[in-house]
Amino acid sequence: MSDVIECQRCEQKLPRLEKPPFGGALGKKIHEQICQACWKAWVASQNQLINHYGLSTINQEHQQFLIQNMESFLFGKGQQTQIDTSLQGTISH
């Protein structure tokens, strides 16, 4: 069973990630301060951003865009990019 932490995002005591999601200081910070549920919510949001903006995870500018949005989503740092959903459901094939 995973350790329980007080998540910085949702402020609830929930299980943390089993291991850092990636290397470096930011991965360690996420492991220590973010619960599994909030990480899962970020991954879903990240997928929406990738699909909406046609991002490539090997492009360094796109990586930086995703990191900035991740820090905003998880820790409330900076401005998070919003996806324009005004056309959702109005496009026909």
Secondary structure, DSSP 8 states (H G I E B T S, - for coil): ---EEE-TTT-SEEEB-SS-SSSHHHHHHHHHH-BHHHHHHHHHHHHHHHHHHT--TTSHHHHHHHHHHHHHHHH--S-------TTTT----
